[in-house]
Amino acid sequence: MATTARTAALDDAHVGDIRGALGTIPADNSAPPAGMSARLKTLLAIVGPGLIVMCGDNDVGAFSTYGQAGQNYGTRLLWTLLLLIPVLYVNQEMVLRLGAVTGVGHARLIIERFGKSLGVLAVIYLLILNALTLVTEFIGITMAARYLGVPTLAAVLLAAGVILAAAATGSFRRFERIAVALCAGSLLLIPLFLFSHPSGAAMARGFAEPGLPGGSGQMATVMLLIIGIVGTTVAPWQLFFQQSYVVDKRITPRFIRYEKVDLWIGIVIVVVGAAALMGATAAAFAHTPAAGHFTDATGLAHGIAAHAGRIAGVVFAVALLDAAIIGAFAVSLSTAYAVGDTLGLKHSLHRGFRQAKGFYAIYAALIAVAAAIVLIPRAPLGLIIEGVQALAGVLLPAATVFLLLLCNDHAVLGPWVNSRRTNVFTSVVITVLIALSAVLTASVVFPGITGPQMLGIILGCLTAAAGLGGWTLIRSLLAGSPAQVDRRDRENWRMPPLTMLSKPVMSAGRKVTLTVLGSYMAIAMILVIVRIIQMALAS
């Protein structure tokens, strides 16, 4: 395959040397690294996007969800973490590939390839969800501050100042160094695990023996918690964040294999951290009156301290604070990148405030609003956390559908389009996510839903998906074998400028699918928001 001379559409801030937290790669250095030392230096320079997005994933919502699983059910839900590993990798691998090959943010690609109405709608939904998610990060900051004896107002203002100052320096490298240093704080969960002395045999059984603890009477509660684990571990903002961050870091296709290693490092940290937190809380609350009665992260800190000592409680609170700040970094940037894509604003951490006022104004406004909300007396913070999980469940299937369609767009990815194996696996993941999303939405709108009713919804979704998959398979067999993709020399291929691409032809099936998805997102979000408002007024 001849190497194309066309280049991806890039802002001038997105062209040049890769200046990562741990190293630099000159833009004119086109020779592949020779030797183990050179490859290690290249990897260190690339490390950042995958690590940050995954550590940002272990945020306040994750602490609460994993802690609830440990306090209420011990180590018996550890197996869910193993199921999430391939889902995390496949979703994030697709977006890092899109970023490196196209040089364009996720929101802009959706708008250009699926139309402004769907693209803008997706960004509006993301903005609502991310704003609420950011509030949960500041809720975590207030909880950690109270446990550590720090005044809430001082803690919130200080955290907001750090989050704002780290991004608004005009230096990508400076921001990434701060973010990577905070990612190292995620490792505090390992000593917390060791302080708590959980049973190794119980941990092994939790991973090796899938099951639903609690019996038939608690099936609905357990299923909702499992859905919460999925929702807090695989979130829509991650897709928008990593693609735009890969573009902003100036990573190109020849570094994709290094970026995949970066992603695996992040996945290992997030899964090890989640297992450590679940194991620590399981050990702390085993055979105590509080077992099975989760309240919030503050209750987890006190329970851990009572079991493993005051130092362990402090370590938990510091790890919670660290997780909240990393999450706030990532969620705010995800939103600012997406809105910048939508409005055509200059959006890059390589630019200072004067060169990207709109980008930093969005970032600062999100932080300010979230900080202000948590300081409002008697604000329904618990309902906000519940609402975030429900809304994330609503948006995630649609976000993954857009991602799958983009990764099969030959004009966008050329020789980097998905393989058939990736498409089959992602289609299965989307089916499961849609089923879990439907259950989660139904459980919020109809709080009395039972376990058998949940299973009925899941089986109905799986049956419909099997029928659709069979119909698609028959159509593909009748159409004959698809043309083979020539993947030679693909490290030199990049997407042409978007203005040079022909608009994709929308088949009737795709139009129906996207219309149904858009309608589902709108209706489900309205129902969830109305229900949460009703609950807030009744409390």
Secondary structure, DSSP 8 states (H G I E B T S, - for coil): -----------GGGSS-EEETTEEE-TT--S---SHHHHHHHHHHH-SHHHHHHHHHSSHHHHHHHHHHHHHHTTTTTHHHHHHHHHHHHHHHHHHHHHHHH-S-HHHHHHHHH-HHHHHHHHHHHHHHHHHHHHHHHHHHHHHHHHHT--HHHHHHHHHHHHHHHHTTS-HHHHHHHHHHHHHGGGGHHHHHHHH---HHHHHHHHH----TT-GGGHHHHHHHHHHHHHHHS-HHHHHHHHHHHHHTT--GGGHHHHHHHHHHHHHHHHHHHHHHHHHHHHHHTTSTTTT----HHHHHHHHHHHH-HHHHHHHHHHHHHHHHHHHHHHHHHHHHHHHHHHT----TTS-GGG-HHHHHHHHHHHHHHHHHHTSTT--HHHHHHHHHHHHHHHHHHHHHHHHHHTT-HHHHGGGS--HHHHHHHHHHHHHHHHHHHHHHHHHH-TT--HHHHHHHHHHHHHHHHHHHHHHHHHHHHH--------TTGGG-----GGGS------HHHHHHHHHHHHHHHHHHHHHHHHHHHHHHH-
